[in-house]
Amino acid sequence: MTSDVSVSAPTEQRHPDTAGIDTEDTLGILRRINADDALVAPAVAETLPELALLVDRAVEAVRAGGVIHYFGAGTSGRLAVLDAAELLPTFNMPEGLVVAHHAGGPEALLRAVENVEDDDVQGRADAAEVRPGDIVIGLTASGRTPYVGGALACAREVGAVTALVTSNPDAELSPLADVLIAPNTGPEVLTGSTRLKAGTAQKLVLNAFSTTLMIRLGRTWSNLMVDVVATNAKLRGRVVRILQEASGADETTARTALDAADGELKPALLSLLADIDAATARAALAAADGSVAVALKTTSAPPP
């Protein structure tokens, strides 16, 4: 026998302006959805001070050898998996630095698996690998998902920094979070369909969090992705263009520098910017924790 629960959250309320959405024509429905989507970014903007605090804690944790963990179920978990997966090719992020835990595992990515989000014991079990100093981010639109609650509780017990991303400012799980990020996206166009505004808000928060984290960790030069992994023809072309744009070199010079650096963009870039060989550039980057900006300060000759 299964039990049920009554969820009290803004995302579960009935939208006052969309009661007749099923009688509108296609364009009318799309306009209703789009109008509500426009409310998401301003709601996320209200949470940026808290998000900045979380990024700063994450930078400290990673530099000290810690790991970032995402925990979520359903849409929230799928968005977490997507964000973590995209960091490796985009920023050449070390495998295992950002880990996404989805309730129900891989099977639940493609189809709903019964009761997994209600399993706080499994949340605790999945958080068993969390260590003191790690960052654990729970994602739940309603703010009450037991799987996420179990993970956050376990993380707190071992001394990890915890955060909660939710669309419920009065989230039930908020006492388990050191940092609460709660963009108030309000009722959904379809009551309770949190894959809409709440999901969009979570995607924006995760995008901003992980991108800012990578920037702070030195995985960009200016606004260029100088740690991108060239896994296909498009990305290989992008690597050459990035090198040209960042250094001002012509294509031939850029390709020569890239070849000398065994195809690695950052040492090739530093070698061009500082007029040093690839081996020296690679060593300077290692000493600068991978930051081109910092390495350039240590390798550039002072002006006469």
C-alpha positions as CSV (number, residue, x, y, z in Angstrom):
1,M,0.0,0.0,0.0
2,T,1.3,3.4,-0.9
3,S,0.7,6.7,1.0
4,D,0.2,10.2,-0.3
5,V,1.1,13.6,0.8
6,S,-0.4,17.0,0.3
7,V,2.3,19.4,-0.9
8,S,2.0,23.1,0.0
9,A,4.2,25.1,-2.4
10,P,3.8,28.0,-4.8
11,T,4.4,25.5,-7.7
12,E,1.4,23.5,-6.7
13,Q,-1.0,26.4,-6.6
14,R,-3.5,26.9,-9.5
15,H,-2.5,29.7,-11.9
16,P,-5.2,32.5,-11.8
17,D,-4.7,33.4,-15.4
18,T,-4.6,30.1,-17.2
19,A,-7.8,28.4,-16.2
20,G,-9.1,28.6,-19.8
21,I,-5.8,27.7,-21.5
22,D,-7.3,24.5,-22.9
23,T,-9.9,26.5,-24.9
24,E,-7.3,28.8,-26.6
25,D,-5.8,28.4,-30.0
26,T,-2.3,27.2,-30.4
27,L,-0.8,30.7,-30.6
28,G,-2.7,31.8,-27.6
29,I,-1.4,28.8,-25.5
30,L,2.2,29.6,-26.6
31,R,1.8,33.2,-25.7
32,R,0.5,32.2,-22.2
33,I,3.5,30.0,-21.7
34,N,6.0,32.5,-23.0
35,A,4.6,35.3,-20.9
36,D,5.1,33.2,-17.8
37,D,8.6,32.2,-18.9
38,A,9.5,35.9,-19.0
39,L,9.0,35.9,-15.2
40,V,11.8,33.4,-14.5
41,A,14.9,35.4,-15.0
42,P,13.8,38.3,-12.7
43,A,13.0,35.7,-10.1
44,V,16.5,34.2,-10.4
45,A,18.0,37.7,-10.3
46,E,16.6,38.1,-6.8
47,T,18.7,35.2,-5.6
48,L,22.1,36.2,-7.0
49,P,23.6,37.3,-3.7
50,E,23.0,33.8,-2.3
51,L,24.2,32.2,-5.5
52,A,27.4,34.3,-5.3
53,L,28.0,33.1,-1.7
54,L,27.6,29.5,-2.9
55,V,30.0,30.0,-5.8
56,D,32.6,31.4,-3.5
57,R,32.2,28.5,-1.1
58,A,32.5,26.1,-4.0
59,V,35.7,27.8,-5.3
60,E,37.3,27.4,-1.8
61,A,36.2,23.8,-1.7
62,V,37.5,22.8,-5.1
63,R,40.9,24.5,-4.5
64,A,41.1,22.5,-1.2
65,G,40.4,19.2,-3.1
66,G,36.7,19.0,-2.5
67,V,33.9,17.8,-4.8
68,I,30.7,19.4,-5.9
69,H,27.6,17.1,-5.6
70,Y,24.2,17.6,-7.1
71,F,21.2,15.7,-5.8
72,G,17.7,15.7,-7.4
73,A,14.8,13.7,-8.6
74,G,12.7,13.9,-11.8
75,T,13.2,17.1,-13.7
76,S,15.5,18.5,-11.1
77,G,17.8,15.4,-11.2
78,R,17.8,15.4,-15.0
79,L,18.9,19.0,-15.1
80,A,21.6,18.3,-12.6
81,V,22.9,15.4,-14.8
82,L,22.9,17.6,-17.8
83,D,24.8,20.4,-16.2
84,A,27.5,18.1,-14.8
85,A,27.9,16.2,-18.1
86,E,28.4,19.4,-20.1
87,L,31.2,20.7,-18.0
88,L,33.8,18.1,-19.1
89,P,33.8,19.1,-22.9
90,T,33.2,22.8,-22.3
91,F,35.8,23.4,-19.6
92,N,38.0,20.2,-19.6
93,M,36.8,19.8,-16.1
94,P,38.5,16.8,-14.3
95,E,36.2,13.8,-14.1
96,G,34.6,13.5,-10.7
97,L,34.9,17.2,-9.8
98,V,31.1,17.8,-10.2
99,V,29.0,14.7,-9.6
100,A,25.2,14.5,-10.3
101,H,23.1,12.0,-8.3
102,H,19.7,11.3,-9.7
103,A,17.1,9.5,-7.7
104,G,16.5,6.1,-9.3
105,G,19.8,6.1,-11.1
106,P,20.3,5.9,-14.9
107,E,16.9,4.1,-15.4
108,A,15.1,7.1,-14.0
109,L,16.6,9.4,-16.5
110,L,14.4,8.2,-19.4
111,R,11.3,7.2,-17.5
112,A,9.6,7.8,-14.2
113,V,10.5,5.2,-11.6
114,E,7.9,4.7,-8.8
115,N,8.6,6.1,-5.4
116,V,12.4,6.9,-5.8
117,E,12.0,10.5,-5.0
118,D,10.3,9.6,-1.7
119,D,13.2,7.4,-0.6
120,D,15.2,9.4,2.0
121,V,17.2,6.3,2.9
122,Q,18.5,6.1,-0.7
123,G,19.3,9.8,-0.6
124,R,21.5,9.1,2.4
125,A,23.0,6.0,0.7
126,D,23.9,8.0,-2.4
127,A,25.5,10.7,-0.3
128,A,27.8,8.2,1.5
129,E,30.7,9.3,-0.8
130,V,30.4,12.9,0.4
131,R,33.4,14.1,2.5
132,P,33.9,17.0,4.9
133,G,34.5,20.2,2.9
134,D,32.6,19.0,-0.2
135,I,29.7,21.1,-1.6
136,V,26.3,19.3,-1.7
137,I,23.5,21.0,-3.7
138,G,20.0,19.7,-3.5
139,L,17.5,20.5,-6.2
140,T,13.7,20.2,-5.6
141,A,11.0,22.5,-7.0
142,S,8.7,21.9,-4.1
143,G,11.4,22.1,-1.5
144,R,10.4,18.8,0.2
145,T,11.7,15.9,-1.8
146,P,12.7,13.2,0.7
147,Y,15.5,11.8,-1.5
148,V,17.1,15.2,-1.5
149,G,16.4,15.7,2.2
150,G,18.2,12.4,3.0
151,A,21.2,13.5,1.0
152,L,21.4,17.0,2.6
153,A,21.0,15.5,6.1
154,C,23.9,13.0,5.5
155,A,26.0,15.8,4.0
156,R,25.5,18.0,7.0
157,E,26.5,15.2,9.4
158,V,29.8,14.7,7.7
159,G,30.7,18.4,7.5
160,A,29.9,19.3,3.9
161,V,28.6,22.7,2.9
162,T,24.9,22.3,1.8
163,A,22.7,24.3,-0.5
164,L,19.1,24.0,-1.6
165,V,17.8,25.2,-5.0
166,T,14.0,25.4,-4.9
167,S,11.0,27.4,-6.1
168,N,9.5,27.4,-2.7
169,P,10.8,30.3,-0.4
170,D,9.3,28.4,2.6
171,A,10.8,25.1,1.6
172,E,10.5,22.3,4.2
173,L,14.1,21.3,3.6
174,S,15.6,24.8,4.1
175,P,16.8,24.1,7.7
176,L,19.2,21.5,6.1
177,A,20.8,24.1,3.8
178,D,23.7,26.5,4.6
179,V,22.7,28.4,1.5
180,L,19.1,28.7,0.3
181,I,18.5,29.7,-3.4
182,A,14.8,30.1,-3.9
183,P,13.6,31.9,-7.0
184,N,9.9,32.4,-6.4
185,T,8.5,31.4,-9.8
186,G,5.0,31.1,-8.6
187,P,2.2,28.8,-10.0
188,E,2.8,27.0,-13.2
189,V,0.8,27.4,-16.4
190,L,-0.3,23.8,-15.9
191,T,-0.8,23.3,-12.1
192,G,2.1,21.4,-10.6
193,S,4.0,21.0,-13.9
194,T,7.4,22.0,-12.4
195,R,9.2,21.1,-15.7
196,L,8.1,24.6,-16.8
197,K,9.0,27.7,-14.8
198,A,10.6,25.9,-11.8
199,G,12.6,23.7,-14.1
200,T,13.7,26.8,-16.2
201,A,14.8,28.5,-13.0
202,Q,16.8,25.5,-11.9
203,K,18.5,25.4,-15.3
204,L,19.4,29.1,-15.1
205,V,20.8,28.7,-11.5
206,L,22.9,25.7,-12.5
207,N,24.2,27.3,-15.6
208,A,25.1,30.4,-13.7
209,F,26.7,28.5,-10.8
210,S,28.8,26.1,-12.8
211,T,29.9,28.7,-15.4
212,T,30.9,31.2,-12.8
213,L,32.7,28.5,-10.9
214,M,34.7,27.6,-14.0
215,I,35.5,31.2,-14.6
216,R,36.7,31.7,-11.0
217,L,38.8,28.6,-11.3
218,G,40.7,30.1,-14.3
219,R,39.2,27.9,-17.1
220,T,38.6,31.0,-19.3
221,W,40.7,33.7,-20.7
222,S,38.6,36.9,-21.0
223,N,35.2,35.6,-22.2
224,L,36.8,32.8,-24.2
225,M,36.5,29.1,-23.4
226,V,40.2,28.2,-23.4
227,D,39.8,24.8,-21.8
228,V,37.3,23.5,-24.3
229,V,37.9,19.9,-25.4
230,A,37.9,19.6,-29.2
231,T,35.9,16.4,-29.6
232,N,34.5,17.1,-33.1
233,A,35.2,19.1,-36.2
234,K,33.2,22.1,-35.1
235,L,35.1,22.3,-31.8
236,R,38.5,21.8,-33.5
237,G,37.7,24.8,-35.7
238,R,36.5,26.7,-32.6
239,V,39.8,26.0,-30.8
240,V,41.8,27.6,-33.6
241,R,39.5,30.6,-33.8
242,I,39.7,31.1,-30.0
243,L,43.5,31.0,-30.2
244,Q,43.4,33.6,-33.0
245,E,41.0,35.9,-31.2
246,A,42.8,35.6,-27.9
247,S,46.3,36.1,-29.2
248,G,45.8,38.1,-32.4
249,A,47.9,35.5,-34.3
250,D,47.0,34.5,-37.9
251,E,45.7,31.0,-38.6
252,T,49.0,29.5,-39.6
253,T,50.7,30.7,-36.4
254,A,47.9,29.6,-34.3
255,R,47.9,26.1,-35.7
256,T,51.7,25.9,-35.3
257,A,51.5,26.9,-31.6
258,L,48.6,24.4,-31.1
259,D,50.7,21.6,-32.7
260,A,53.7,22.5,-30.5
261,A,51.4,22.2,-27.4
262,D,50.1,18.8,-28.5
263,G,46.7,20.3,-29.3
264,E,46.2,21.8,-25.9
265,L,44.7,25.3,-26.2
266,K,45.8,26.9,-22.9
267,P,49.6,26.3,-23.2
268,A,49.4,27.2,-26.9
269,L,47.7,30.5,-25.9
270,L,50.2,31.3,-23.2
271,S,53.1,30.5,-25.4
272,L,51.8,33.1,-27.9
273,L,50.9,35.7,-25.4
274,A,54.2,35.5,-23.4
275,D,56.4,34.5,-26.3
276,I,57.6,31.3,-24.6
277,D,57.8,27.7,-25.7
278,A,54.9,25.2,-24.9
279,A,56.8,23.4,-22.2
280,T,57.5,26.6,-20.3
281,A,53.9,27.6,-20.8
282,R,52.6,24.3,-19.4
283,A,54.8,24.6,-16.3
284,A,53.7,28.2,-15.7
285,L,50.0,27.2,-16.0
286,A,50.5,24.3,-13.5
287,A,52.1,26.8,-11.0
288,A,49.1,29.2,-11.6
289,D,46.4,26.5,-11.0
290,G,45.6,26.6,-14.7
291,S,44.8,30.4,-14.9
292,V,46.1,32.0,-18.0
293,A,45.8,35.5,-16.4
294,V,47.9,34.5,-13.4
295,A,50.5,32.6,-15.5
296,L,50.8,35.5,-17.8
297,K,51.8,37.8,-14.9
298,T,54.6,35.5,-13.9
299,T,56.0,34.9,-17.4
300,S,55.7,38.4,-19.0
301,A,58.7,40.6,-18.8
302,P,58.1,43.9,-17.0
303,P,58.0,47.0,-19.2
304,P,61.3,48.9,-19.5
